[in-house]
Amino acid sequence: MKFLGFFDDAQKLKIVRTDKKVSSCLDAFGEIMAEKMKHTSVDRDLVVMRHNFTMEDNKTKERWLHTSTMIISGDSAASGG
């Protein structure tokens, strides 16, 4: 939150009014994050997902844990990705 400038008194939230509607706090938060966290040509993506499932046998009612993990790294635009 500090990196995004939310504790900086100079930070200006953009509240856009369209069709008599005011953008939400979540929209303003998204605008700040999009500006501060946009990728440069040398940045790479990294996706990490982990799912934990509790499985149960219908007959014996025995339970066990199943874990599924995915880690994928992308290439930067500068390297042709």
Legacy VTK file of the C-alpha trace (Angstrom):
# vtk DataFile Version 3.0
C-alpha trace
ASCII
DATASET POLYDATA
POINTS 81 float
0.000 0.000 0.000
2.885 2.348 0.758
4.449 1.616 -2.667
1.158 2.533 -4.365
1.173 5.907 -2.625
-1.985 5.511 -0.554
-0.322 7.133 2.453
0.929 10.084 0.396
-1.129 13.233 0.931
-0.350 14.310 -2.655
-2.036 11.202 -4.133
-5.051 12.215 -6.201
-7.906 9.775 -6.660
-9.613 9.998 -10.024
-13.356 9.906 -9.597
-14.943 9.854 -13.027
-18.547 10.829 -13.456
-20.284 9.278 -16.464
-24.002 8.982 -17.104
-24.693 10.504 -13.686
-22.694 7.707 -12.033
-19.595 8.194 -9.890
-16.822 5.600 -10.125
-16.410 3.393 -7.080
-13.508 3.314 -4.642
-12.502 0.018 -6.247
-12.311 1.744 -9.647
-10.105 4.496 -8.179
-7.909 1.859 -6.523
-7.624 0.003 -9.840
-6.576 3.176 -11.658
-3.752 3.784 -9.185
-2.590 0.168 -9.341
-2.676 0.154 -13.151
-0.476 3.255 -13.312
2.032 2.214 -10.638
2.285 -1.448 -11.627
2.271 -1.344 -15.439
4.829 -3.519 -17.172
7.846 -2.232 -19.012
9.396 -4.006 -21.997
11.798 -5.945 -19.737
9.209 -7.135 -17.161
7.998 -10.743 -17.132
4.748 -12.328 -15.944
4.632 -14.987 -13.257
1.480 -16.946 -12.487
1.336 -19.058 -9.330
-1.808 -21.011 -8.497
-2.344 -23.517 -5.724
-5.580 -25.351 -5.050
-6.218 -27.596 -2.054
-9.078 -30.079 -2.339
-10.476 -32.248 0.415
-11.715 -35.457 -1.181
-14.096 -37.951 0.387
-14.926 -41.512 -0.583
-18.735 -41.871 -0.704
-18.686 -45.434 0.598
-16.048 -45.384 3.325
-16.259 -41.653 4.163
-12.446 -41.652 4.202
-11.042 -38.179 3.517
-7.742 -37.095 2.023
-6.147 -33.885 0.774
-5.259 -33.358 -2.881
-3.081 -30.381 -3.851
-2.707 -28.993 -7.365
0.013 -26.419 -8.132
0.812 -24.486 -11.310
3.749 -22.105 -11.817
4.234 -20.478 -15.229
6.709 -17.746 -16.154
6.404 -15.615 -19.280
9.005 -13.878 -21.411
9.464 -10.130 -21.548
8.419 -8.143 -24.615
12.072 -7.181 -25.107
13.013 -10.854 -25.453
10.259 -11.570 -27.956
7.552 -12.731 -25.531
LINES 1 82
81 0 1 2 3 4 5 6 7 8 9 10 11 12 13 14 15 16 17 18 19 20 21 22 23 24 25 26 27 28 29 30 31 32 33 34 35 36 37 38 39 40 41 42 43 44 45 46 47 48 49 50 51 52 53 54 55 56 57 58 59 60 61 62 63 64 65 66 67 68 69 70 71 72 73 74 75 76 77 78 79 80
